[in-house]
Amino acid sequence: SGLRMESLPEAVLIRILASIPAGDLVLVCRLVCCQWKNLVDGAALWILKCQQEGLAGAEAQEDAENWQNFYFLSKKRKNLIKNPCGEEDLQHWGEVENGGDGWKIEELPGDFGKEFPSEEVHKYFVTSYEWCRKAQVIDLRVEGYWEELMDTTQPKIVVKDWYAGRSDAGCLYELCVKLLSENEDVLAEYRSETIAIPEDNDADWTEISYTFSDYGPGVRFVRFEHGGQDTLFWKGWYGVRVTNSSVTVEP
C-alpha cells in the first residue's frame, strides 16, 4: 500500500508543511486532523519558515512566546503611514489645518536646508506662519492585524517622524499619536513637548520616535498627527519641515 501522510516522521511532515503558504496552514491544514493542528500551533514549523525565509531577527527570538505571530508580524511589517514624504501632495492626510499660507510640499534640500539622511526621501512638507497640522488614522484590521493578535500579543507599535527647520528662521514642532478603541476612545497616547528650533540653527534633520507596548486590549486604530509653524511670522513657508513619518507594528 502507498505511504500515508500520517506515517511520515514528524520532522519530515514539518518540512512538507513549511513549504505551504502561511495562510493556508492556518485556515486549511490546521483543520485536517489533530496532528496537523498541533504542528501548525507549535513552534517548530514556524521557526523553520522563519529560517527558510530569512526573517530578520528570527535567530534572536529563542524566547518568543508565539512563533506563528512572530512570522506573521515579520511578514506584514511595513510603514502604515501613506504618502509619508509628500510624493502625492496631501493625499491620505486628513483633518488638515492650513494656518497662515497652509501646508506646502517642497523638494529637498530646499532653501536654507540640508539633504535628508536617506537618499530615498526626495520631498518634505513645510508649515507656514500660523499652526499647520495634519493627521492620518490607521485602521489596524484593514491592514491585516486581527483583533486577537492586538488584544493578546499586543505587538509593539513604533512611531517615528523627522523634522527640521530652515537655517534662517526659527520654528515650532509637535507630534501626537493616539491608540484608539473601536469607538475611538483613547487607550494610550504619546504627545511630544512643543519643540522649539531657534533662528540660525544648523537645519539638520532630527528623528523623533516612540514605542507603544503593554497598552492593553482593544486597540483598533492609530491616529498620527504632527505639525508646526515658524516663530518669525513671515509670510510664506518658513516653518518646520516634516517628512518620512512612519508607524510600524513590530514582531
VENZIZI-V907615 format. One line per field, one symbol per residue. phi: phi as a letter, one per 20 degrees, with the letter a starting at -180 (. if undefined). psi: psi as a letter, one per 40 degrees, with the letter a starting at -180 (. if undefined). A space follows every 10 residues. Layout:
phi = ???
psi = ???
This chain:
phi = .ffegfefgg ffffffffee ggffgfedff efafffffff eeegffffff ffelfgnffe dgdgfbfffg fffffegafe felfcnfdld gmedlfddfm enfbdcefem flccffgdff edcbecedec gdcbbcdeef ffeoefffff eeflffdddc bccbdefdbe bcbbcccced egemfeebbc cfffeddffl eemfecedbb deblenfofc ccddcbrrae ddlefocdef dcalfbcced f
psi = iihideeiid dddddddeei iddddddcdd ediddddddd eidddddddd ddefhhedee fdehdhdddd dddddehihe hifeeedfbe iehafhhgib eiiihihiei hfaiiidhee heiiiiiaei hhiiiihhhd ddeehidddd dddgiihhhi ihiiiieeii iiiihhhihi adefihdiih hiihhhhiif ieeihhhhii hhifeiiehd ihhhhiaaii eefhhageai hiifiihihi .
